[in-house]
Amino acid sequence: MLNSLLDVKKELKKKMKIKMKKKSDCLLPSLSEYDKQCIHLIREQTRQLNQNNVTRTQAYFDFYIQYPEIHWALLGHMISRNVGWNMTDLKGDLLTKLLPERDQETFYSFLERGSWLIFQDVYPQFLIYDLSVRGGKEMFHLLPFFYTSTFMETMWRYFWRSGDSYSLAIAMVINEQSYLEERLMQDHHFKRTVTDTVSFKMYDFLRLNNILFPYYAGEEMKKTSLVGATARHFTSLHERILFGKNLYSLLFQREGILEGILKWAYRCPHTGSRKDYWPDLFNDVNESLPRSLYKRRVKNCSLRKGANRLYSPPLKYAWQKNLPHEDEKSGDWFRDWHVLDYLQKEDSFTGEILNNYCKTLETIELAVMAKEALLLREEE
C-alpha cells in the first residue's frame, strides 16, 4: 500500500534491488483482451496527437481541463507553448539574421525531438490515468508496456491513493528531465550539432532561454501580463529539475496567477507565433522589406516610433512539414531513490521576467546590427 512518501521510498529501494527488465512482447499473452485493446488505442491516440508542437500543446491543455488535479498537464502546456515560440523564432525577424539556415534547421530538430520525446513518454501515462478514473480502478499495470519509468509507475500508484497533486507534478518534472537527459542531452548527434556548438552558447549568452507565462491580471482581459524565468545552465539535469520546480511554484503557488493564465490560455489558442500574447510587438505577417538593413525597433518592450512589428510566424508556416521520428523504447533512467529529495517544497518563486525579456530583445537587435555592420565591412 503506497499511502505515504515513506512507503514510496521503501518501494523504490526494493525496485532498485530487483532490477528486472520487462518486455511487453513477453507479457502480452497474460493480458486480457480489454487490456490489449487499451494498449492499442493509447498508442494510436498518442501517435495522432504527437504530430507537432501545436497538437501536443493543445492535448496537454485539453487533458488539464478534464483533470485539473494533474498539475503537470498545465505546466507542460505552458512550457510547450514556449518551445513553439522558440521554434518559430528561428524563422522570425531576428534569428534568421543571426543564425545560418543549417543552424536554424538543427536547432529546430533538437527542439522538436525533445518535444516529441516528452509527449511520447507522458501522454500514455495520462491516458492510463483517464482509463483508471473512467473504470473506477487503477490500470497502472499497463505503464510498463509504454516503457514508463518504474519511478513514475510507483508515483502514479501513490497518487491514486493519496491525491497528492504536488508530489505527482514534481515527480513528473524529475521524470521528464531525466528521460530527456539520456535520450536528447547525451545524444552524440545533438551534442555535436547543438549543445556543444558556438551557436548554442550564443543562445545562452543572449538569454534566449526565457520561459514566459502570459496571463490576464484581475478582471481585465485586454492587456496581457507576463511572468516567467530564465533558464540557466540548460545542459545540467539538476538545474533543469530545479527550474521546473520554480515554474511549477509560479503556476500553482502564486495567488491569482493560475486563474489569469487559464483565462488567457482559453482565449488564445496556441499557434506558435509570439503574436499570440503580444500583438502590439509581434505580427504573424512580415511587415519588413526583404534584404533591408535592420534598424532598432524595440525600446522598453514597446515599438519605437514608426517601427514595424517583429515578424513571428505561426508554426505551420515557419516549419511546414512535420518531422518524422524514430521510436524510443527500452531503457529506464531510474537508478537512485534519492531523486525523491526533489519533492521537498521550497520558497515560492517571484517570476519577474518583463525587464529581462525586454533587455533580451534589445540585446538580440544589437547583435543583429553588429553582424550586418561586420558583413558590410567585409564586402568593402
C-alpha positions in Angstrom: 0.0 0.0 0.0 1.5 3.3 -1.1 -0.2 5.6 1.4 2.8 7.8 2.2 6.0 9.1 0.7 7.8 6.8 3.2 6.1 3.9 1.5 7.2 5.2 -1.9 10.8 5.4 -0.7 10.6 1.8 0.5 9.1 0.6 -2.8 11.7 2.4 -4.9 14.5 0.9 -2.8 13.0 -2.5 -3.4 12.7 -1.9 -7.2 16.3 -0.8 -7.4 17.4 -4.1 -5.9 15.3 -6.2 -8.2 16.4 -4.5 -11.4 14.0 -6.6 -13.5 13.7 -5.8 -17.2 10.2 -6.2 -18.5 9.5 -6.7 -22.2 6.0 -6.0 -23.4 6.0 -8.7 -26.1 6.6 -11.4 -23.5 3.9 -10.1 -21.2 1.2 -9.5 -23.8 -0.3 -13.1 -23.7 -1.0 -12.7 -20.0 -3.1 -9.6 -20.6 -6.8 -9.6 -21.0 -8.3 -8.7 -24.4 -9.6 -5.4 -22.8 -6.0 -4.6 -21.8 -4.7 -5.3 -25.3 -7.3 -3.1 -26.8 -6.5 -0.3 -24.4 -2.8 -0.5 -25.2 -3.5 -0.3 -29.0 -5.9 2.7 -28.6 -3.4 4.5 -26.3 -0.6 4.0 -28.8 -2.8 5.2 -31.7 -4.1 8.3 -29.8 -0.6 9.3 -28.7 0.7 8.9 -32.2 -2.1 11.1 -33.7 -1.6 13.9 -31.2 2.2 13.8 -31.3 2.4 15.3 -34.8 3.9 18.7 -34.0 4.2 21.3 -31.3 0.7 22.7 -31.8 -1.1 19.4 -31.5 0.9 18.4 -28.4 0.3 21.8 -26.7 -3.4 21.6 -27.2 -3.5 18.0 -26.0 -1.9 18.9 -22.7 -4.4 21.8 -22.2 -7.4 19.6 -23.0 -6.2 17.0 -20.5 -5.7 19.5 -17.8 -9.2 21.0 -18.3 -10.6 17.4 -17.9 -8.3 16.5 -14.9 -7.2 19.7 -13.1 -5.7 17.5 -10.3 -2.9 16.6 -12.8 -1.0 19.8 -12.4 1.9 18.9 -14.8 -0.6 18.9 -17.7 -0.9 22.7 -17.4 2.8 23.1 -16.7 3.6 21.0 -19.8 1.1 23.1 -21.8 2.7 26.4 -20.9 6.3 25.1 -21.5 5.2 23.6 -24.8 3.9 27.0 -25.9 7.4 28.4 -25.1 9.0 25.6 -27.1 6.8 26.5 -30.0 7.8 30.2 -29.8 11.4 29.2 -29.8 10.8 27.1 -32.9 9.2 29.9 -34.8 11.8 32.4 -33.6 14.3 30.5 -35.8 12.3 31.8 -38.8 11.4 35.2 -37.4 12.9 38.7 -37.9 15.9 38.4 -35.6 17.3 34.9 -35.5 17.2 34.5 -39.3 19.8 37.3 -39.4 22.0 35.7 -36.7 21.9 32.0 -37.4 22.8 30.3 -40.7 20.0 28.2 -42.2 21.8 25.0 -41.3 21.8 26.0 -37.6 18.2 27.0 -37.8 17.2 23.6 -39.0 19.4 21.8 -36.5 18.1 23.8 -33.5 14.5 23.1 -34.7 15.2 19.4 -35.0 16.6 19.5 -31.4 13.6 21.3 -30.0 11.2 19.1 -32.0 12.9 15.9 -30.9 12.7 16.9 -27.2 9.1 17.9 -27.5 8.2 14.6 -29.3 10.1 12.5 -26.7 8.3 14.1 -23.7 4.9 13.7 -25.3 5.6 10.0 -26.2 6.5 9.4 -22.6 3.9 11.4 -20.7 0.8 11.2 -22.8 0.3 7.4 -22.4 0.5 8.0 -18.6 -2.3 10.5 -18.9 -4.5 8.1 -20.9 -3.9 5.3 -18.4 -5.0 7.6 -15.6 -8.1 8.5 -17.7 -8.8 4.8 -18.1 -8.4 4.3 -14.4 -10.8 7.2 -13.5 -13.4 6.1 -16.0 -13.3 2.4 -14.9 -13.1 3.2 -11.2 -10.0 1.1 -10.7 -6.3 1.8 -11.3 -4.8 0.5 -14.6 -1.2 1.3 -13.9 -0.1 -2.3 -14.7 -0.2 -1.1 -18.3 2.5 1.5 -17.8 5.4 -0.9 -18.4 4.0 -1.6 -21.9 4.8 2.1 -22.7 8.4 1.9 -21.3 7.3 4.2 -18.4 9.9 4.5 -15.7 9.5 2.4 -12.6 9.8 5.6 -10.7 6.6 7.0 -12.3 4.8 3.7 -12.0 5.3 4.0 -8.3 4.4 7.7 -8.1 1.1 7.1 -10.1 0.1 4.4 -7.6 0.9 6.7 -4.7 -1.1 9.5 -6.3 -4.1 7.2 -6.9 -4.3 6.5 -3.1 -3.2 9.9 -1.8 -4.4 12.5 -4.3 -1.1 14.4 -3.7 -1.1 16.6 -6.8 2.1 18.4 -5.8 4.3 15.3 -5.4 3.0 13.8 -8.7 3.7 17.1 -10.6 7.3 17.4 -9.3 7.8 13.6 -9.9 6.8 14.3 -13.5 9.3 17.2 -13.7 12.0 14.8 -12.4 10.9 12.1 -14.8 10.7 14.1 -18.0 14.0 15.9 -17.5 15.7 12.6 -16.6 14.1 11.0 -19.6 15.4 13.8 -21.8 18.9 13.6 -20.3 19.6 10.2 -21.7 17.7 10.5 -25.0 18.4 14.0 -26.0 21.0 15.9 -24.0 23.5 13.0 -24.0 22.7 12.0 -27.6 26.0 12.1 -29.6 24.4 13.6 -32.7 22.8 16.5 -30.8 25.9 17.1 -28.6 28.0 17.5 -31.7 25.5 19.6 -33.7 23.7 21.6 -31.0 24.7 21.7 -27.3 28.5 21.8 -27.9 28.3 24.4 -30.6 29.2 28.1 -30.5 25.7 29.0 -31.7 24.1 27.2 -28.7 26.5 29.0 -26.3 25.4 32.3 -28.0 21.8 31.3 -27.3 22.7 31.2 -23.6 24.8 34.4 -23.8 21.9 36.3 -25.4 19.5 34.9 -22.8 17.2 33.5 -25.4 16.1 30.8 -23.0 13.3 32.8 -21.3 10.2 30.9 -20.3 7.1 33.2 -20.4 3.7 32.6 -18.9 1.2 35.2 -20.3 -1.8 35.9 -18.1 -4.6 38.3 -17.5 -4.3 40.2 -14.3 -7.5 40.7 -12.3 -10.8 41.0 -14.2 -9.2 43.0 -17.1 -8.8 40.8 -20.2 -7.5 43.3 -22.7 -3.8 43.6 -21.9 -1.6 40.5 -21.4 0.8 40.5 -18.4 3.9 38.2 -18.2 5.6 36.2 -15.5 8.3 33.6 -16.0 12.0 32.9 -15.6 15.3 32.5 -17.5 16.8 29.0 -17.6 20.5 28.9 -16.6 22.9 26.0 -17.3 20.4 24.2 -19.6 22.8 21.3 -20.0 22.6 20.5 -16.3 20.0 17.9 -15.3 20.0 19.2 -11.7 19.4 22.8 -12.8 16.6 21.8 -15.2 14.8 20.0 -12.4 15.1 23.0 -10.1 14.0 25.3 -12.9 10.9 23.1 -13.4 10.1 23.3 -9.7 10.3 27.0 -9.9 8.0 27.2 -12.8 5.5 24.9 -11.0 5.5 27.2 -8.0 4.9 30.1 -10.2 1.8 28.4 -11.7 0.3 26.9 -8.6 1.6 28.7 -5.6 1.2 32.4 -6.6 -2.1 33.9 -5.8 -4.1 35.0 -8.9 -1.6 33.7 -11.5 -3.3 30.3 -12.2 -6.7 31.9 -12.8 -5.1 34.6 -15.0 -3.1 32.0 -17.1 -6.2 29.9 -17.6 -8.2 32.8 -18.8 -5.5 33.7 -21.2 -5.0 30.2 -22.5 -8.7 29.7 -23.1 -8.9 32.9 -25.1 -5.6 32.5 -27.1 -5.1 29.1 -28.8 -1.5 28.2 -29.5 -0.3 29.0 -33.0 3.5 29.2 -32.3 3.5 32.9 -33.1 4.5 35.4 -30.4 1.6 37.5 -31.6 -0.5 35.1 -29.5 0.5 37.0 -26.4 1.9 40.3 -27.7 0.3 41.6 -30.9 1.5 45.1 -30.2 5.1 44.0 -30.7 4.9 40.9 -32.9 2.9 40.1 -36.1 2.4 36.9 -38.0 2.8 38.8 -41.2 6.2 40.1 -42.2 6.0 43.9 -42.4 9.6 44.5 -43.3 11.1 44.9 -46.7 13.3 42.0 -47.8 17.1 42.4 -47.6 16.8 45.8 -45.9 19.3 46.5 -43.1 17.9 46.1 -39.6 17.1 49.1 -37.6 16.3 49.1 -33.9 12.6 48.7 -33.3 12.2 47.8 -29.6 12.6 50.0 -26.5 11.4 49.0 -23.1 9.2 46.4 -24.7 7.4 48.9 -26.9 7.9 49.6 -30.6 9.9 52.7 -31.4 8.0 55.4 -33.3 7.4 54.4 -36.9 8.9 50.9 -36.5 7.4 47.7 -37.9 6.4 44.9 -35.6 8.7 42.0 -35.3 7.8 39.1 -37.6 6.8 35.9 -35.7 5.3 33.3 -38.0 2.8 30.6 -36.9 4.4 27.2 -36.7 2.6 25.8 -39.7 4.2 28.5 -41.9 7.7 28.6 -40.2 8.1 24.8 -40.4 5.7 23.4 -42.9 6.4 19.7 -42.6 6.1 17.5 -39.6 9.4 15.8 -38.8 9.4 12.0 -38.7 10.8 10.5 -35.5 12.4 7.2 -34.6 10.7 5.4 -31.8 12.3 5.3 -28.3 11.5 2.3 -26.3 13.7 0.4 -23.9 15.8 1.9 -21.0 14.8 3.2 -17.6 16.6 6.2 -16.3 15.7 5.4 -12.7 18.7 4.2 -10.7 18.7 6.2 -7.4 15.8 6.7 -5.0 17.4 9.9 -3.7 15.6 11.7 -6.5 12.8 11.8 -4.0 14.7 14.6 -2.3 13.5 16.9 -5.1 9.9 16.6 -3.7 10.7 18.9 -0.8 8.9 22.2 -1.1 10.9 25.4 -1.5 10.1 29.1 -1.2 7.8 30.4 -3.9 9.3 32.0 -6.9 8.9 35.7 -7.8 8.5 35.2 -11.6 9.6 38.7 -12.5 10.6 38.4 -16.2 9.5 41.5 -18.1 12.7 43.6 -17.7 14.9 40.6 -18.5 12.8 39.8 -21.6 12.8 43.4 -22.8 16.6 43.6 -22.4 16.9 40.2 -24.3 15.1 41.6 -27.3 17.2 44.7 -27.3 20.4 42.7 -27.0 19.5 40.5 -29.9 18.8 43.6 -32.0 22.2 44.9 -31.2 23.8 41.6 -32.2 21.9 41.6 -35.5 23.1 45.1 -36.3 26.7 44.3 -35.3 26.7 41.2 -37.6 25.3 43.2 -40.5 27.9 46.0 -40.0 30.7 43.4 -39.9 29.4 41.9 -43.2 29.3 45.3 -44.8 32.9 46.0 -43.9 34.0 42.6 -45.3 32.3 43.5 -48.6 34.0 46.9 -48.9 
